[in-house]
Amino acid sequence: MVKDCVFCHPELEPNQSIIFSNKHCMFLQLKQFRIKGIQLAGAGLIVPKKHRETAFDMTREEWDATYTLLHEVKKYIDENYQPQGYNIGWNCGEVGGQHIFHAHFHVLPRYEGEPLAGKGIRYMFKGNKNKRKAD
């Protein structure tokens, strides 16, 4: 465990709650994402209890526990927020968009009324704004 990591020590983030947990991981949700009707309503993160920098550092047991918890989380979100879809995924490394260097699996409910409804996780990467300069 890392002393100042908000995922190793969820109590360091006062607006964060552990909604579910099992032996190897937990589902964390910020208070602002528990409000129905707002952007990202119902969103949260599944994180391993042991400090792992990225998903690539996780054990098989942690992956299996994440899978099991994901199904519990989906049931909770479906019952409480009624999304019409989901985006789920990992950001790994700084260039990959990771800002907290403790592995965390995003669970993002999606809703029909969103301006970006129907746009998946590749949407922003395919646009002209993401063209790389020639090497």
C-alpha positions, 0 to 999 in steps of 0.5 A: 500500500502506498501511504498517500494513495486515495485507492489504497486508502479510500478514506483520504477522499472524503467524497468517495465511498466503498459501495461493494468489495470482495477479497481482492477489489472494491467498487468506489463511487464519488458522492457527486456521481450518486445523483440521478440525472447528472452527467456520469450518474452512477459512474464509479471505479473498480480498484484492486485492494493492493497497490498495482500501478496499471491493469498489466500489474494485476494478478489473475486473482485480482482480474477474476475478482474484478470480473465478479465485482463488475457483474454486481456493480452492473446490477446495482447501476441498472437498478438504481440509474437505468442506463441504456449502455455502458463504457468500461475500461482502463487508462494505463500510463500517463499517455493513456490518460491515467492520472492516479497510478493505482490501477482502476477500472472505469464503469461509466453508465451511458444515457440516451439523452447525452450529446455523445450518445452512440459515441464509444471509447474510440470516438475521440481517438479517430478524429482529426484532433488526434492525428500524430505528427509524422515521425 
